[in-house]
């Protein structure tokens, strides 16, 4: 499973992959982080409407409204729930 994060504005993010924190910081507009894993990927995003995500090369859906802090746990069996349709 490949997860890509692309903030449209400065936003805070924390990503845990397979139980290990892989990223915990403010990402700036234009930055890109990618994670490849066979394990569960959990993320906590501030202002999720300001993010573009990619999941296995497909665009991800919005996870919440502007101003919210949201948590998402992506597993191989729930991946389709997070892909934009």
C-alpha positions in Angstrom: 0.0 0.0 0.0 1.4 3.4 -0.9 0.1 6.6 0.8 1.1 10.0 -0.4 0.5 13.4 1.4 0.5 16.8 -0.4 -0.6 19.8 1.7 -2.1 22.8 -0.1 -1.3 25.0 2.9 0.8 24.7 6.0 -0.8 21.9 8.1 0.1 19.6 11.0 0.3 15.9 10.4 1.3 12.8 12.3 1.6 9.4 10.5 2.1 6.1 12.1 3.0 3.1 10.0 3.0 -0.4 11.5 2.9 1.1 15.0 5.9 3.3 14.4 5.7 7.2 14.1 7.1 8.0 10.7 6.2 11.7 10.5 5.1 14.3 13.1 5.4 17.9 12.0 4.0 20.8 10.1 4.2 20.2 6.4 4.3 23.2 4.1 2.4 23.8 0.8 4.1 22.0 -2.0 5.8 19.4 0.1 5.3 15.7 -0.5 5.7 12.7 1.7 5.1 9.1 0.7 4.9 5.9 2.7 4.9 2.4 1.4 3.8 -0.4 3.7 2.1 -3.7 4.0 0.9 -2.7 7.6 -1.8 -0.3 8.9 -1.2 3.4 8.3 -2.7 5.8 10.8 -2.7 9.5 10.3 -3.9 12.6 12.2 -4.4 15.7 10.1 -5.2 19.3 11.0 -7.4 21.1 8.5 -7.9 18.0 6.3 -9.6 20.0 3.5 -6.1 21.4 2.8 -4.7 18.1 1.8 -4.4 16.1 -1.3 -3.8 12.5 -0.7 -2.9 9.6 -3.0 -3.5 5.9 -2.3 -1.8 3.4 -4.6 -1.7 6.1 -7.2 -5.5 7.0 -6.9 -6.7 10.3 -5.5 -7.9 10.1 -1.9 -11.2 11.6 -0.7 -11.4 14.5 1.7 -11.3 13.3 5.3 -13.1 16.2 7.0 -13.9 19.9 6.9 -11.6 22.9 7.2 -10.5 23.6 10.8 -11.1 20.0 12.0 -8.5 17.6 13.3 -9.2 14.1 12.1 -7.8 10.6 12.5 -7.8 8.1 9.8 -6.6 4.5 9.9 -6.1 2.9 6.5 -5.8 -0.9 6.2 -5.4 -2.9 3.1 -9.0 -4.2 3.5 -10.4 -0.6 3.9 -8.3 1.1 1.3 -11.3 1.6 -1.1 -13.2 3.6 1.6 -10.5 6.3 1.3 -10.3 6.6 -2.5 -12.2 9.5 -4.1 -15.0 8.4 -6.4 
